[in-house]
Amino acid sequence: MTRIFRLLKICAALLLAFWGGGLLLFRFVDPPATPLMLIRSIERGALVRYRPVGLAEVAAGLPRAVIASEDARFCLHHGIDLGAVQDALEDYEETGRLRGASTISMQVARNLFLWPGGGFVRKALEAPLALALDAAWPKRRIMEVYLNIAEMGPGLFGAAVAADDHFDRAPGRLTDMQAARLAAILPSPNRWNAAAPTAYVERRTATIRARMGQLGPAQLACLG
């Protein structure tokens, strides 16, 4: 039993060192890959497409669109949106269905350091990692990495390859409509296509565009 506890302590120490090193390194260096990219490469039998770019190379409409769609309080919280968590719990009490309350910081932490899918263990790890990420990185860097590693189509990761594949243009030339469509497919990028949207995706796009217009200066201030 003592050996097992010792082994667990060693594994925990290595994991903490990996996370701590990653938080420091990826603050300045683009991650070479993520666990989900490796999983998708194995599933496809071919490498995924991934080309990280700076946030300055991405049209301003895309970060606005993902904030409007995924995390309206991105610039205001510190990694976890407690208001969204409370709303999700209240919805669960009323409907019996638990909806997600993941922030962009939580999604970056999950995509960089954890595995896809649900489960209590992953959620329990995701929250402190998001808090650490938000403390160690500026919001602008969190958004930059998010837009680079988010899955945006079959084998497509990040704004650069998604803009090229879906719309045959550079990420800096995306229109607000195209940005909203990319944000609209984020919940299910392997099922929905930003270039050939279904009626449901079009409705989501319209909702996101309306929310983009409602964002106030405080909700965008952290992007610089």
Secondary structure, 3 states (H helix, E strand, C coil): CHHHHHHHHHHHHHHHHHHHHHHHHCCCCCCCCCHHHHHHHHHHCCCCEECCCCHHHCCCHHHHHHHHHHCCCCCCCCCCCHHHHHHHHHHHHHHCCCCCCCCHHHHHHHHHHCCCCCCHHHHHHHHHHHHHHHHHCCHHHHHHHHHHHCEEECCEECHHHHHHHHHCCCHHHCCHHHHHHHHHHCCCCCCCCCCCCCHHHHHHHHHHHHHHHHCCHHHHHHHC
